[in-house]
Amino acid sequence: MRIDIISIFPEFFGVLDISLLGRARQAGLIDLDVHNLRDFTHDRHNTVDDTPYGGGAGMVMKPEPWGEALDSILPAIGDADAGTPEPAGGPVLIFPSPAGEQFTQAMARELANEPHLVFGCGRYEGIDQRVVDHFAARGRVRLVSLGDYVLNGGEVAVMAMIEAIGRLIPGVVGNPESLVEESHEDGLLEYPSYTKPASWRGLEVPPVLLSGNHGAIATWRRQQQIERTRLVRPDLLPAEDDADLQPPANSKARRAARG
Ligand code: 6GU
């Protein structure tokens, strides 16, 4: 997968050199480039923002540097001035914004199948709306929010999205099994995990986990998932009763239940 990021704080993304995603980049699974928006300005102060038309607090990011930066990254097809659409299957352009649709595991899964993602990190009170409108006419554009709270800029949000998407790219996470049985993959929170020692500070590991009975373990874990979800995130449960909540078709629980 190819990933381009446009930001006025390119140094911010240095952490993507390390850990799981750093290894994925070294292995050639992710080809990531960070671009400094100020490189696409032409005045001596490298100005990227200006006061809002109509008045109000804060500053708005100017359209021209964004236009030039995105033109330099998007494949040179269509006429930028005429707003000709990019061919289907072109990059997905993502603007992190608290005014966007909510980022979810389902969206991460969807985006992990894309060959090319472009992230445009806004700061201040946002980017001139015409940038979004212009590029939406040329290709696929999404405004995406992490959740209902406000960050100072898109950088931290993009970092979170890239981590969520990147680990779903085949080969990035060593053991694909570990992707199946975790929070949100099957619409439930994940079950609690334990390791040795069996007794620690007077707290015991639930005996079923030491029983060697894989069917009983799968059932217990499923119950824990449902119980946890009901307590903490009832909004994730189906509206009616959750009695028919089934493990995902290929899960350990389902296979254990089949014997
Ligand atoms: Cl994607 N951007 C900003 N600036 N704030 C946010 C957000 C994104 N998601 C939640 N808050």
Boltz pocket constraint, residues with backbone or C-beta under 6 A from the ligand:
constraints:
  - pocket:
      binder: B
      contacts: [[A, 95], [A, 96], [A, 97], [A, 98], [A, 122], [A, 144], [A, 145], [A, 146], [A, 147], [A, 148], [A, 149], [A, 150], [A, 151], [A, 152], [A, 153], [A, 154], [A, 157], [A, 158]]
      max_distance: 6.0
